[in-house]
Amino acid sequence: MKLFDVYPINPIEIVKGVGSLVYDNQGTEYLDLYGGHAVISIGHTNSHYVKRLEDQLHQIGFYSNSVEIPLQKQLAEKLGQVSGKTDYQLFLCNSGAEANENALKLASFYNGKKKVIAFRKSFHGRTSLAVAATDNPKIVAPVNETDNVMFLPWCDEAALEQAFVQNEISSVIIEGIQGVGGIQVATMSFLQKIRSLCDAHNAVFIADSVQCGYGRTGKFFSHDFAGINADIYSMAKGMGNGFPIGGIIISPKIQPAYGMLGTTFGGNHLACAAGMAVLEVMERDQLMQNAAEVGGYLIDELKKFDQVKEVRGRGLMIGIELPEELASVRKDLLYKHHIFTGEAKPNVVRLLPALNLTKAHADRFLEAFSQVLQSSKVTVA
Ligand SMILES: Cc1ncc(COP(=O)(O)O)c(C=O)c1O
């Protein structure tokens, strides 16, 4: 049997990882500033994480949501404490798309309405409603097309107000910082406007925190910078440091009912152990603080390169916009300097490293980046 060929891949086989470093099958070391799509939050093979999972595997790996699983309650408690959303309720699932799918569905159950507001260049996942709320027609199959989702321009307050006047809005879904869309930071006043319009119209504010959440920006949720609370936060990626786990946290105003949401695998013992390990390490090693410090340092240093068009982001979610002539920078970083980075179209280098990235590793990247730019000798007019 062959694999279903849907991924353009780099011809590199990673066989080992430690912290922010990974190694290929030839023993070559790479600096990982991508964390496999922003998933590696506490570093590869973190010892506390490995032990937590190992111990759990020896106890029990899985049982379904038909019995008591105290680890789920412990995870909810810990997540409430670390995120500061102590009075929210946790529903566990397995991925970011599933988290958003559940969030959008729950919003509609809550207010009985259908229309969803999403934003241009958004990415919310590949399941039915999540992909319908994703602004990329290429990945929306005919069966996913729906009139229930409308796309508005990014951070356009007037367009948002008008949409609320003209439609019965069920929910607004927004990434605090668009990831796939090119590291675009939502303005504080726009997030505040969403909050006030949702309040006025009994609509649900969904904060997609799958990529920009879980401490990456220096605050637990990037939407926190606006000083508002969303009604539902979706999360995944960094939540399990590689073990598949996702979830939504839900404001106390939304009441659960049996059967409303459900999953076979979500919240299993191993996933919860991974989730606990991540939060324990984040807290013990003050990783949000590190993300703010090392990320702030990187952003400041990157702004000094005159060939860079723009540097965007917060903490360790950074987008470096380059001119077209510098389209080969990512490839050079990977193949000449052995540094993994991400991309966003057309020409944004995305940095999404583990939250315990050291300043020494940040400097190693800056040095390589400087060399790559020098060798291409292009200056932006
Ligand atoms: C903001 C955002 N939401 C949702 C998703 C979907 O997550 P998953 O791939 O785990 O389904 C992603 C994935 O990149 C994302 O960046």
The ligand as an SDF file (V2000), in Angstrom:
LIG
                    3D

 16 16  0  0  0  0  0  0  0  0999 V2000
   -5.4020   28.5940   14.2710 C   0  0  0  0  0  0  0  0  0  0  0  0
   -5.6030   27.1530   13.9480 C   0  0  0  0  0  0  0  0  0  0  0  0
   -6.7980   26.5870   14.2030 N   0  0  0  0  0  0  0  0  0  0  0  0
   -7.0140   25.2850   13.9440 C   0  0  0  0  0  0  0  0  0  0  0  0
   -6.0520   24.4920   13.4050 C   0  0  0  0  0  0  0  0  0  0  0  0
   -6.3350   23.0410   13.1160 C   0  0  0  0  0  0  0  0  0  0  0  0
   -5.6570   22.2200   14.0080 O   0  0  0  0  0  0  0  0  0  0  0  0
   -5.4510   20.6650   13.6740 P   0  0  0  0  0  0  0  0  0  0  0  0
   -4.4980   20.5700   12.5460 O   0  0  0  0  0  0  0  0  0  0  0  0
   -4.9190   20.0950   14.9740 O   0  0  0  0  0  0  0  0  0  0  0  0
   -6.7860   20.1170   13.3490 O   0  0  0  0  0  0  0  0  0  0  0  0
   -4.7850   25.0350   13.1330 C   0  0  0  0  0  0  0  0  0  0  0  0
   -3.7240   24.2000   12.5300 C   0  0  0  0  0  0  0  0  0  0  0  0
   -2.7500   24.6720   11.9830 O   0  0  0  0  0  0  0  0  0  0  0  0
   -4.5620   26.3940   13.4010 C   0  0  0  0  0  0  0  0  0  0  0  0
   -3.3830   26.9780   13.1400 O   0  0  0  0  0  0  0  0  0  0  0  0
  1  2  1  0
  2  3  1  0
  2 15  2  0
  3  4  2  0
  4  5  1  0
  5  6  1  0
  5 12  2  0
  6  7  1  0
  7  8  1  0
  8  9  2  0
  8 10  1  0
  8 11  1  0
 12 13  1  0
 12 15  1  0
 13 14  2  0
 15 16  1  0
M  END
$$$$
